[in-house]
Amino acid sequence: MSPPIHDALHQMKMKHENGDGTMIFKITEEMLQKIQVWDSCKPVDVTGAKFAYTFIPTGLGLIIEVRCDICKRVLDLTEDW
């Protein structure tokens, strides 16, 4: 019998897994709105990129963070806690 944490992680993996074994994480429209309200920095390069998105599956749920590469602030978008 596997420990409960492994079971929870396996269930989360199945919830986010694509048919080819890769995991897919999505930013919802509500999350995009929160990011737009939170964002106050101007991009500093030609690509306009300024965010790093972190998805951490845990036994309690999915942790979602957005980090601004310019000012280093972090927005926690974790839901279901």
N, C-alpha and C positions, 0 to 999 in steps of 0.2 A: 504494500500500500504506500503510495507516495504522500509526502507531507502536504497539508492543506495549501500552503503557499504555492507549491508546484501545480496543484490542481487549479487554483485560481488563475495563475499565469497562463496555463494551458487554455482555460476557457476564454481568457482575454485574447490570446493569440488567435483562437478560432473565430472570435468576433471580428477581428481586424484583418484576418488573413485573406489574401487574394487566392484564386484558384491555383496559382503556380507556386505557392509557398511563401510569397513575399507578403509583408504586412503593409496595409494601407491605412493611413491616418488622414482624417479630413478636418479642415477648418470650416465650421458652419458659418452661415450668414450672420448669425448672432455674434459669433466670435470675431468675424471681420469688422462688424460695427464697433465692438469693444476696442479692437486694435486701432481703428480710425479715430475714435475719441481719445485714446491714450497717446497716440502718436503726435509728437510736436517737433520732431527733428527733420531737417532737410537732408536729402541724400548728398553725399560728398563725391560720388564717382558717376561716371556716365551711364552705368547700368541702372541706377536708381535703387539698387539693393541696399537694404539697411537692417534687415531682421534675420535672426537665427531662430528657427523653430525647433523646440525640443519636445519629444514625445517619450514618456517613460512609463511602460506598462508595469503595474505593481499588483500585488494581491488585493489591494483595496480599490483599485480603479486605474484610470489613465491620467497621468500628470501631463499637462500641456503648458509649456512656457514659451513666451516670445521675448527675445532679448534684442534690444536695440544696439546695433554695432557702433553707433555714433556716441550715444550718451551712457551706454551700459546699463540702462534701466531694464528691469524684468517685469513682464506682465504675466500673472498667473491666470490661465484660462481653464484650470482644472474644474471639472463638473462632477456631479454624482458623489460628493463627499458629504 
